[in-house]
């Protein structure tokens, strides 16, 4: 007889297999809310701002910033005309030849526009000497007033400067001897220049006449003129070279002189 109370645990009828074991109770899922209450307002931390450049931006047309200690370079050329702005003129001793140059108009074969050349006084004297000996090869480089076929015109270069410091030269041609119109025109302009020396004025031409416009009584900011050092030092060689873009005739052997004489 088998004892039914003792059952093999590995048997299919074993209570340890057939008996259902209770599962552990599962804890309910806890839903986490997505919204979190905002904390109290905290003081905002300001980040240090980068210092902006003092130069204002103006796009493509903005001028570059200029250093306070910057000294602009000297100009390489000086205008020879009547300035449109108010200006003063510098007194020159034209009687002793200060600021007076010999000039001649030269038209090059490769261009139709005539350019003014400065003729050194030694060249003019040498051309006159040769003419006196019967050699008129370089007669064109003599003064028109000498009556030997010359085309040289003495020109007075009257320095001027504007309120902003722009420097230039006002050319005044010397009169042709015996030409009354030329003599009257020169005399009128020379007197007007002398009368307004040391005054801020504006000059213009009306029907070839030099007209002077005085400075208004309530004008402001016009003090002493700022003359360039090259003029104060009396360096006329540099002034003339810059005014005429180095167009000099310093010898009868120069190509320009020989071209004028028909030798080249």
C-alpha positions as CSV (number, residue, x, y, z in Angstrom):
1,X,0.0,0.0,0.0
2,X,1.3,3.4,-0.9
3,X,1.2,6.2,1.5
4,X,-0.7,9.0,-0.2
5,X,0.3,11.6,2.3
6,X,3.9,11.4,1.3
7,X,4.1,12.7,-2.2
8,X,7.2,13.2,-4.2
9,X,7.8,16.8,-4.7
10,X,8.8,16.2,-8.3
11,X,5.6,14.4,-9.1
12,X,3.0,16.0,-11.3
13,X,0.6,15.8,-8.5
14,X,2.9,17.5,-6.1
15,X,1.2,20.2,-4.1
16,X,4.3,22.4,-4.4
17,X,3.7,22.5,-8.2
18,X,0.0,22.6,-8.4
19,X,-0.6,25.0,-5.6
20,X,-0.6,28.6,-6.9
21,X,1.7,30.9,-5.1
22,X,0.3,34.3,-4.4
23,X,1.9,37.1,-6.4
24,X,3.3,40.0,-4.6
25,X,1.0,43.0,-4.7
26,X,2.0,45.5,-7.3
27,X,2.2,49.1,-6.1
28,X,0.0,51.4,-8.1
29,X,1.8,53.6,-10.7
30,X,2.5,57.1,-9.5
31,X,1.8,59.7,-12.2
32,X,4.3,62.5,-12.1
33,X,2.9,65.9,-13.0
34,X,4.7,67.7,-15.8
35,X,4.0,71.2,-14.5
36,X,6.4,72.4,-11.8
37,X,5.6,75.5,-9.9
38,X,7.9,78.3,-11.0
39,X,10.3,79.5,-8.3
40,X,10.2,82.9,-7.0
41,X,11.7,85.7,-9.2
42,X,15.4,85.7,-8.9
43,X,17.6,88.7,-9.6
44,X,18.9,88.7,-13.2
45,X,22.6,88.7,-13.7
46,X,23.7,91.3,-16.2
47,X,26.5,90.2,-18.5
48,X,29.2,92.8,-19.1
49,X,28.7,94.5,-22.4
50,X,31.6,94.8,-24.9
51,X,32.7,98.4,-25.3
52,X,31.7,99.8,-28.7
53,X,34.0,101.7,-30.8
54,X,33.7,105.5,-30.7
55,X,33.8,105.6,-34.5
56,X,30.3,105.8,-36.0
57,X,29.5,103.5,-38.8
58,X,28.4,105.0,-42.0
59,X,28.4,102.1,-44.3
60,X,30.3,102.3,-47.5
61,X,30.7,106.0,-47.4
62,X,32.0,106.3,-43.8
63,X,35.3,108.1,-43.3
64,X,38.0,106.1,-41.6
65,X,38.7,107.1,-38.0
66,X,41.5,109.7,-37.6
67,X,44.0,109.6,-34.8
68,X,44.4,112.7,-32.8
69,X,48.1,112.8,-33.3
70,X,47.8,112.0,-37.0
71,X,49.7,114.5,-39.3
72,X,48.4,114.3,-42.9
73,X,51.1,114.0,-45.6
74,X,52.1,117.1,-47.6
75,X,50.2,117.4,-50.8
76,X,52.1,116.5,-54.0
77,X,50.4,119.1,-56.1
78,X,48.9,122.6,-55.6
79,X,45.9,123.9,-57.5
80,X,46.4,127.0,-59.7
81,X,43.0,128.7,-59.8
82,X,40.7,131.1,-57.9
83,X,39.3,129.2,-54.9
84,X,35.5,129.1,-54.5
85,X,35.7,129.4,-50.7
86,X,36.7,132.4,-48.6
87,X,40.4,132.7,-48.5
88,X,43.4,135.0,-47.8
89,X,46.3,135.8,-50.1
90,X,50.0,136.0,-49.2
91,X,51.9,139.1,-50.1
92,X,54.8,138.5,-52.5
93,X,57.5,140.9,-53.7
94,X,56.8,140.7,-57.4
95,X,59.0,143.7,-58.1
96,X,62.0,141.6,-57.1
97,X,60.8,138.5,-58.9
98,X,59.3,136.6,-55.9
99,X,56.6,134.2,-57.1
100,X,57.2,135.2,-60.7
101,X,57.8,132.4,-63.3
102,X,58.2,132.2,-67.1
103,X,55.6,129.9,-68.6
104,X,54.8,128.5,-72.1
105,X,52.0,126.4,-73.4
106,X,53.1,123.1,-74.9
107,X,50.9,120.7,-76.9
108,X,52.3,117.2,-77.2
109,X,51.8,115.1,-80.3
110,X,49.9,112.4,-78.4
111,X,47.3,114.9,-77.0
112,X,45.3,117.9,-78.1
113,X,45.3,119.6,-74.7
114,X,48.0,122.1,-74.1
115,X,49.9,122.0,-70.8
116,X,51.7,124.8,-69.1
117,X,55.5,124.4,-68.6
118,X,57.8,126.5,-66.4
119,X,60.8,127.8,-68.2
120,X,63.9,128.4,-66.0
121,X,65.1,132.0,-66.2
122,X,68.6,130.7,-67.3
123,X,67.0,129.1,-70.3
124,X,65.3,132.4,-71.3
125,X,68.5,134.3,-70.9
126,X,70.5,131.8,-73.0
127,X,67.8,131.9,-75.7
128,X,67.9,135.7,-75.8
129,X,71.7,135.6,-76.0
130,X,71.7,133.3,-79.0
131,X,69.1,135.4,-80.7
132,X,71.3,138.5,-80.2
133,X,74.0,136.6,-82.1
134,X,71.7,135.8,-85.0
135,X,70.8,132.2,-83.9
136,X,67.0,132.2,-83.6
137,X,66.7,128.4,-83.2
138,X,65.3,128.8,-79.7
139,X,63.6,132.2,-80.3
140,X,60.3,130.7,-79.1
141,X,61.7,130.5,-75.6
142,X,62.0,134.2,-75.2
143,X,59.6,136.7,-73.7
144,X,56.8,138.0,-75.9
145,X,57.7,141.5,-74.9
146,X,61.2,141.1,-76.4
147,X,59.7,141.1,-79.9
148,X,61.9,138.3,-81.3
149,X,59.2,135.7,-81.8
150,X,59.0,134.4,-78.3
151,X,55.9,132.8,-76.6
152,X,57.1,133.1,-73.0
153,X,54.7,134.8,-70.6
154,X,55.8,135.9,-67.1
155,X,53.2,134.8,-64.5
156,X,52.8,135.9,-60.9
157,X,51.8,133.1,-58.5
158,X,49.9,134.6,-55.6
159,X,49.6,132.1,-52.8
160,X,46.2,131.7,-51.0
161,X,44.8,129.5,-48.2
162,X,41.2,128.7,-47.2
163,X,39.7,128.5,-43.8
164,X,40.2,124.7,-43.8
165,X,43.9,125.1,-44.7
166,X,43.7,124.2,-48.4
167,X,46.6,125.9,-50.2
168,X,46.9,127.0,-53.8
169,X,48.1,129.6,-56.2
170,X,46.3,132.3,-58.1
171,X,48.1,132.8,-61.4
172,X,48.2,136.4,-62.8
173,X,49.7,136.9,-66.2
174,X,52.0,139.9,-66.7
175,X,50.7,142.3,-69.4
176,X,51.9,142.3,-73.0
177,X,53.7,145.5,-73.7
178,X,51.8,147.7,-76.1
179,X,48.6,145.8,-75.6
180,X,46.2,148.2,-73.8
181,X,43.6,145.6,-73.0
182,X,46.2,143.3,-71.5
183,X,47.7,146.1,-69.5
184,X,44.3,147.3,-68.1
185,X,43.3,143.8,-67.2
186,X,46.5,143.2,-65.3
187,X,46.4,146.5,-63.5
188,X,42.8,146.0,-62.3
189,X,43.5,142.5,-60.9
190,X,46.8,143.5,-59.3
191,X,45.0,146.4,-57.5
192,X,42.2,144.2,-56.3
193,X,44.7,141.7,-54.9
194,X,46.7,144.4,-53.0
195,X,43.5,146.1,-51.6
196,X,42.3,142.9,-50.0
197,X,45.6,141.6,-48.7
198,X,45.2,140.0,-45.3
199,X,41.4,139.9,-45.5
200,X,39.0,136.9,-45.8
201,X,37.3,137.3,-49.1
202,X,35.9,135.3,-51.9
203,X,36.9,136.0,-55.5
204,X,35.1,135.2,-58.7
205,X,35.2,136.3,-62.3
206,X,32.3,138.0,-64.1
207,X,32.8,138.7,-67.8
208,X,36.6,138.2,-67.3
209,X,36.6,140.8,-64.5
210,X,37.9,139.8,-61.0
211,X,35.1,140.5,-58.5
212,X,35.8,140.5,-54.7
213,X,33.1,139.4,-52.2
214,X,33.8,140.5,-48.6
215,X,33.2,138.2,-45.6
216,X,29.8,138.8,-44.0
217,X,29.9,140.8,-40.7
218,X,28.4,137.9,-38.7
219,X,30.7,135.2,-40.1
220,X,32.2,132.9,-37.4
221,X,35.2,130.7,-37.1
222,X,37.6,132.8,-39.3
223,X,40.8,133.4,-37.4
224,X,44.4,133.6,-38.6
225,X,45.1,131.7,-41.8
226,X,47.2,128.5,-41.5
227,X,50.0,128.9,-44.1
228,X,52.0,125.9,-45.1
229,X,55.6,125.5,-43.9
230,X,56.8,125.3,-47.5
231,X,55.6,128.9,-48.0
232,X,56.8,130.3,-44.7
233,X,60.3,128.8,-45.5
234,X,60.2,130.5,-48.9
235,X,60.8,127.2,-50.7
236,X,59.5,128.3,-54.1
237,X,61.4,125.6,-55.9
238,X,59.1,123.0,-54.3
239,X,56.0,125.2,-54.6
240,X,56.5,125.6,-58.4
241,X,57.3,122.0,-58.9
242,X,54.2,120.8,-57.2
243,X,52.0,123.4,-58.9
244,X,53.2,122.5,-62.4
245,X,53.5,118.7,-61.7
246,X,57.3,118.9,-62.4
247,X,56.8,120.3,-65.9
248,X,60.1,122.2,-66.2
249,X,62.3,123.3,-69.0
250,X,65.6,123.7,-67.3
251,X,67.9,123.4,-70.3
252,X,67.9,124.0,-74.1
253,X,68.9,120.3,-74.3
254,X,65.6,119.2,-72.8
255,X,63.4,117.2,-75.1
256,X,60.5,119.7,-74.7
257,X,62.8,122.6,-75.6
258,X,64.1,120.8,-78.7
259,X,60.5,119.8,-79.7
260,X,59.5,123.5,-79.5
261,X,62.4,124.5,-81.6
262,X,61.5,121.8,-84.2
263,X,64.7,119.8,-83.6
264,X,62.9,116.6,-82.7
